[in-house]
Amino acid sequence: MQSKTKLIAALGVALCWSAFGQDEEPAPPFEPSLQITPVWEHLISGDSSPLPILKGETLNGADDTFDGTAVLDTYGGFKVYDETKALLGIRENGINETNPDHDSDMAAMYPDRSLIWIDLATGAPMGVALEVGFSPVPLDQEFIDAGGTVTDYYFNFGVSDDGVVYVGYKNKIVRYAPDGADGFEAPTVAFTKENDGSDLWQAWRWENIRVSGSGADTTIVAGGKTWRPNMGYYYLETTDGLTFTEFAYVPNGFANASGGASSLMPGRNPEFPEDMWIYVSSYPGSDNGLGTRFYRFIIAPFQGGVDVFKDPDYPGVQIPEEFIPEENYHGRFLSDTDANGDLDYMVAYSSPSWNSIAVGTAEPFRPGYLALHNHDGELLATYAIPVTEEAELNSDGEGGGAANFHGTLGSVELIPTADGAHILWYSGIYGYGLYSVGPVIPQAAWYFDGNDELVPSGGTPFTPGDLPSTSDDNPMGAENDFSLALDGSATAYYADTEGVLNFDDSDFTLQAYVKFDTFTEPAKIIIASYGLPGGYSFWVTTERKVGATTYGILDFFSEATVPDDGGWHHIAMVH
């Protein structure tokens, strides 16, 4: 009897066992094709943030003032400015400046309604870039007469390619041009949303602003991130780089652009080369985010006008069968999306669940997620942001708690790099971070191709002399590719001297390509680790069934069967 086996052991992100039989084959377990890795990440749940005002505040009751007296720190916007720094919007610094005992030095370093510089290498603050203030420009009398107020609950901004900052203020978008001396000129009004007769025009807001281009080629996509009438996303253009007019409108409302929206990107349909795509979400909606998804709209210019419509060919968000909402990214609570025409994927930000106690989904509280989908909606990667709603609940200290609305706000920015992409993320309350996107890097992989084995630190690569025998028969049928040929009694040992492959009770995936010529007793162990705690074993029984154990925790015997057809087959264990 002879068996040939190719092994790969890698860290995984799914939390399931996926099995398939000979008669019916469900979808294989999710295997990420990309990897999201924090470059740095600063959260209210951590204890090492370089931003001193970033903190969890759980005893502020229902007090959500927005006039500089709030004790809850909240944020509005996070955008790359140049190659070395970004801008972070401080909506409220969490310091009540009317309190005579307040920290005036801290308040001066991080003023309410300001933008501060952030070092892209570390996430550390680098000083105030721009003090916007609570009333940067006068409002029109018509707006005030309709019931509008001077103080704005919302605060967000965008940055053009030439460094001009655009800040939302009520029904206006205010422009700040660089002054050439590391500062900004006095504000001017770039756009005013005139009275369109809609309900709540006097309560207009800009909660998401994306800017691209420069000078006369600058374009703005801005919206209210709300169900409120006519506060979807406006595509604004300019002829002089100073003032803007409406070119197209992406509607809000149910299953439309009531949540976040991506940057515009060129469409990928060669039949319509002038089309532009924009991804939108509908969060939080009427069910506290449980039913939200994201959608793709097409902005189709034509001579004399423009059409805007939901893309009928977009299949929508696709979630692996084994993912469950309580434990995995599930396309819910989608606060924002972003896309870039140079990349074959887009990013979605799923915020930590909102109002979990009220809707009965607080067991467990769910973290936030970053997720990558290709332009057909297929999931490519997920990353769980290690913070939950529980870290900052409005509470009276009596054991009850309600969600803070600012937890639903936040954004992502997807930025191409030479070897992949970066994701810039911030939340209205939970924190901010920078993440890299690149290929999946396994914890260890054995290809049995000589000296090119990928192994963790602390161990020694297999060499041909260590192996029973190898064969050029391989799953891909590729030249110079080899597999490990075993006779039923031989074993290949790897000395993991640092315990890198001792996963204990953490998440991991084992996967292998296997081919069996014949099959006799006993069961065939594919890969095993005997470190305790954290030992595991992955095998195929004499009935060709796939099984696994985490020693001392769980033995699992599945109905997954390796077909008796003499071919190569992929099997996996996902913990």
N, C-alpha and C positions, 0 to 999 in steps of 0.2 A: 504494500500500500504506500502511496505517495501523495502528499498534499503540498500545494504551493501557496504561500501566503505573503501578501504585502501589507505592512502595518503602518498606521499613522496614529499617534496619540496627540491630542490637542485639547486645549481649554475650549469650552463651549459656552453658549449663552442660552440655549433652550432648556426647558425644565420638563422633560417628558421622556417616555419610552415610545418609540415609533416602531410598529411591527407591520410586516406585510406577509401575506400568504401566497401560495401558488395560484389560487383561483381568483383572488381579489387583492389588488395592490393599492392601498391608500397612498396618499402623497408621502414621500420620504421625509424624515425629520428635517427641520429647517437647518441649513448649513449656511452661515453668513459668507458672502463672497467679498465683503469689505469689512474693515474693522475701524471702529471709532475709539480713539484713545485720548484721554485728557492730556493736554499739554500742561495746563494748570486749571484749577477749579476752586472757587471760593464760595462757600455756602454758609447759611445761617446755622446749619447743623454741624459745622466744623469749628475748630478752635485755633486755626492758624491763618485767618484771613488778614491780608495786609491793609484792608479797608476798615478802619476802626468803627465806623458807624454801622457796618453790616452786622446785624444781631437779630436773634429771635426774640420777639416780644409777645407774650401770651396773656397778659393781664390788662390789655388796653380796652376791654369791653367793646362797646359799639362805637367808640370814639374814632372817627376816621376824618379828621379835619384836613383841610388842604389849604391852609392859610399861613403855614409856618409854625403852627403850634403842635402838630402831631408828634406823638412819642413813638410812632411806628415809622421806621425808615422804609421808603419806597423809591422805586427807580423807574426811569422812563427813557428807554432807548440805549443801545450799545452798538456803535458803528466803528469800523476801521477807518482811521483818518489817513495814515500813511504807512510805510513799511515798518515803522517801529512803535507806533502808538495808536490808540483808539480813544474814542470819546464815550464816556458813560454819563447818562443823565441822572441827576439827583432830583427826584420829585420832592420828597420830604426827607430831611436828614435825621428825623427821629429826635430832634431837640426842640423843646418848647422854649422859644426865645423870649416869651413873656414871663417865664419863671425867673425871678431875680437871681436864683442860684444856678442858672444854666451854665454849661461849659461854653463860654463865648469864643475861646480859641478854637475849639472843635467846630463850632458853628461857622466860623469864618473860613476854616479850611474846606468845609463842604457845605456851601450855602444851599438853601432850598432853591429849587428851579434854576439849577446851574448845570453846566457840563464840565466834567473834570477829565484830565488826561489820564490814560491807563497805559502802563508799559506792557506791550504785547509779549515781551519775553517772560514776564512774571505775573502779570495781573495787578501789580502794585500801583497805587495812585501816584500821580506826578504833578499835582497842583491843579488849580482852577484854570480852565481854558476860557470859559464864557459864563458870565452871570446874566441869565435871561430875565429873571425876576418874575413877579406875578402878573404884571401888566406891561408887556414890552412895547406895545403900540396902542394908540387909542382905538376903541371900538366905534363902529358907526352908530349914530343915534337911533336909526331904525331897529338895529339889533337890540339895543337897550330898551326901547319902547315896547318891543315884542315880548319882553320878559327876560332877556339875556342878562347875565351877570358878568362882572369884570373878572372875578377870580375863576380860574379854570381848574376843574377837578383833574383833567388829563394833562399829560406832558410827554411829548415824544418829538423826535427829530430825524432828519436824514442828512447825508453828506454827499455832495457832488464830487466828480473826479478831480475838479480843480480846487477842492477844499472849502467850497461855500457851504455853510450850514443853514438848513431850513427847519424851522421850529413851528409846530402847530400851536395855535392860540385861538381858541373858540372857532369862529368861522373863517379865520385867516391863517395863511401860512407866511411866516415871517422869515426874511432872508438876512443872513449875516455873512458878509464877504470878508476874507482875510485882509488884514491891514498891512501885510508885509513886514510886520515887526512882532510876529508870534502872537498876535492878538486878532481881534475882529472889529470891523467898522460898526457904526451905529445901525440899528435894524431898519429895514425897509419892508414894505408889504409886497410879497410876490404874488399872492392870490387871495381873493376874497370870494367865499361862497355866498352869492347874493340870495335874497329871499326867493325861494322857489315855490312858496305856498304850501310846503309840506308841514305836517304836524311836527313840533319840536325843533323847527329850524333854529329857534332861539336857544336851543340846548346843543348846538352843533359841537362836534369834537373831531379831532384828528388823533387817532391812537396808533396808527401805523403809517410811517412815511418812508418810502424808498426812492432814492434819487440816483440817477445814472447820467453819464455824459458830462459835458462841461460847456460853459458859455451858451451860445445860441442853440447848441445841440443837447442841452440839459432836458431831461424828462423827469417827471415826478409821478409816482403812483402813491396815492394817499387815501385813507379811509378811516371810518370811525370805529371799526371792530365792534359792530353793534347791529341789532335788529331795527333800530330807529329808522323811520322812513327816509329814503334817499341817502343814507349814510354808508353806502357801499364804497367801492373804490373808483376814484377818478384818475384818469390818465391825463396828465397835464403837459402841455407843450409850450415852448417859448420861441420867439423870433429874435430876442435881444439878450436873453439870459437874465433878465431883470424881473419881468412880469410874465404871468402864465395864463393860459386859457384852457378850457376843457376840450379834449379831443375825443375821449371815449369814457363810458361808464360801465362798470361791472356791478350788477345789482346785488343788494343784500336780501335778507329774508330767509325763509326756510330752505335748507340745502343750497344756499348760495353764499355770497361773500359777506357773512356776518361775523367772521372771525379774522384770522390773519390772512395775509396775501403775500405771495412771492414777488420778487423782481420779475419784470417782463423778460422773456427769453424768445429767441427766434423759434418759430414752429418747426417741427421735424417732418412735415408732410411735403414731399417734393412737388406735389401738384399745386400747392398754394404757398409759394416761397415768400410772400409778403405777410403771411399770418404771424401773429405773435401769441405766445402762450402765457398764461398766468395761473398759478395754483392758488386756490382759496380754501378756507375752512369756514365752518358755521358755528364755531364755539362761542359762548357756552351753550346757546340754544335754550329750549324750554325744559330740558331734562338734566340740567347741571353737567352737561358734557358727555353723558353716557351714549348719546346717539350721534355724536359728531363724526364726520369724516372730512376728507378734503376732496376737492373737485378741480377739474381743469376747464378754464374758459379759453375761448379763442377770440382774439381781437383781430378782425379781418378788414383792413382798409380797402376801400374801392374808390374809384373816381367819383368825387363829390360826397363821400361819406365813409362810414365805418359800421360794420356789423359786430355785435358782441353776443356770443352765445356759448352755452355749455357744450363742451366737446362731445359729440355723440359716439366717438370711437374710443374714448378713454374708458378702460374697464373698471377704474376705481381702485381703492385701496385693497390690497390682497394680504390677508393675514394667514399664516400657517395654521393648519387644522389643529395642531396640538397646543397652540397658544391659548391661554385662558386669561380673562381680564384681570383676575386677582393677582396674577403672578408674572404676566408678560405684557409687553407693548401690544396694544390691541386696536390702534387707530382711533382711540377715544381721547377726549379732552385736548383736542388739537388746537392749541393756541396760535400757532404760526407755521408757515412754510416758507421755503425759499428755493430758488433754482438759479442756474447759471447756464447760459447757452454753450459754454465750453465743456460742460460735464454731462455725462450720460445718466445722471441720477439727480434727485432733488432731496431736500431734507425736510422733515416734519418735527415740530416740537410738541410733544404731548405733555401738558403740565401735570404736576401732581393733582390727583383728583380733587374736585371742589365740592364742598358741602357734603362730605362723606357721611357725617353723623346724621344729617337731615334726611338723606336718601337711603341710609342703611347699608352703605358700602365701606364702612370704616374698619372692617375686620378682614384683612389688614388694611391699614392706610397704604395707598398706592404711591410709588415714587413717580417722578417725571421721567420722560424718555426722549432721547434723540433717535430718530429713525431715518434710514436712507431707503428710498424706493427708486427703481428705474422708471423711465417714462411710460412704461406699461403698467405701473402700479405694483410690480413685484417687489417684495421686501428683500433688501440686500444686507442690512445690518441694523442692530439696535444697541443702544447704550442706556443703562438705567442711571439716572442722576440720583445720587444717594441722599435724597431729602424728601420728606413727605409733608402733607398738609398739617400733620400733628405738630410739626416744629414751630408753627406760628398760627395758633387758633385764637380768634377773639373769644375770651373766656372771662368769667367773673370769679374764677377760682373755686367754683362749687362743683367741678367735675364735668360741667357741660362745655360745649364749644361749638362755634360756628366758623365757617370758612371766611377768610379774608378775601374780599373780591380781587384785590391786587394779585392774588395767587393765580388768577386766570390770565393775567397779562404777561407779556414777555415776547421775545422774538428770537429768530435765528438768522444768521447771515452766512451764506455758502460762498467760499472764496477759493478759486482754483489756485493750486501751487504747482511747482515743478514736478512733484512726485505724487500728487493726489489733490487734496483740498484741506482747507481749514473750515471749521464751524465756529462762529462766534455766537454765544448764547447768553441771554440774561433773562431773569424773571423779575416781575414787579416787586417781589419780596424775598425770594429764596436765594438769590446769588447770581453769579456770572462766571463764565468760563470760556476757555479756548480749547478746541479739540482738533486732532488731526484725523484725516481719513486716508487709509491706505489698505494694502492687501492684508488678508488674514495671516497672522504670524502664529504658527502652532507652537505650543509649549515644547513639543518634541516631535520629530518625524523621522521615520526610518524608511529609506527607499532601497537599501541594499545594493547601492550602485558603486560601492567602493569606498572612497574616503570623503564623499560629499554629504555625509549624514548630518542632519540638523538635530542637535542634541542640546539639552539645557546645560547651563554652567555647572561645574562640579562633577561632570561625568566624562567618559572617554568615548569617542565615536567607535562604532563597530569597525573592524577592519576585516578584509577577506579571511584572514586566519582565524578570526573569532567565530565565523559562521559555519554551520554544517555544510551547506552548499547553496549555490545560487543558480538561477536559470534565466535565460533571456526571454522566456515566456512571461508576458506582463499584461496587465489589464488594458493598456492603451495600444498595445501592438506596436510600440515605438522602438526604433533602433536605439541601441546602447542604454536600454532600460531593463532592469532586472527585478526578479522576485526571489524570495527566500524559499528554497525547496526543502521540505522536511519529510522524514521517513516514518513519522509516527512516534518516534522515541527521542529524537534530537531536540535540543532547546538552545535558543540564543539568549544569552544573558547580557543585561546592561547594568552596570554598577552606578546607581543614582546616589552618589556619596553625599549630596547636599539635600536630599529629600525633596527635590523640586517637583517630582512627579507624585508626591504624596499629597493628594488633593484634600484629604480629610473629608469634611462634609461640604466642601464648596462645589460649585458647578463645574462640570467638565464633560467632555465628549471623547469617547474612544471610537475610532472607525478603522476599517480595514477592507481591502479587497481580498477575497478568498476564492480559491479554486480547488475542488476535491476530485481526484481521479477515482478513488475508491474510498470506502468508509467501513471501518471496523471499530470494535471496542478499543479503548475507552473513549469518552468525549474528548474533543480536541480543544485545548485552551489556546486562544488566539493571542491574548496578552494578559499578563497578571502582574500585580505589584503586591508584595507581602508586607509593606510597611504598615505599622499599626500605631495610632489610628490612621485610617485613610487607605487601607488595603482594598483592592478590587480585583476582579477577574472577569473575563469576557470569553465565552466559549461557544462551541457548536456541538450539540449532542449527536449520538449515533443515529438519531432520527432526523438529523439535519435541522433541528430546532436551535434557535439562538437563545442563550441564557446569560445571566450575569449575576454577580454578587458584589455587595460592598460588605466585606467581612465583618461579622458581628452586628450588622444593621439590617440588611435585607437581601434575600435571595430572590431572584426574579426569573421565571421560566415563561417565555413568550411563545406565541404560536407562529412567530416569524420563522420561515423555512427557507433554507438555501436550496434552490432548485437542483435536481439531479440531471443536469444537462451538459456537464463537462465544461461549462464556461465560467468566466470570472463574475463575481457578484460582490456588491458593496453591502456591508453590514455595519451597524452603528449601535453604540450604547450611549445614551444621553442622560446624565444625572443632573 
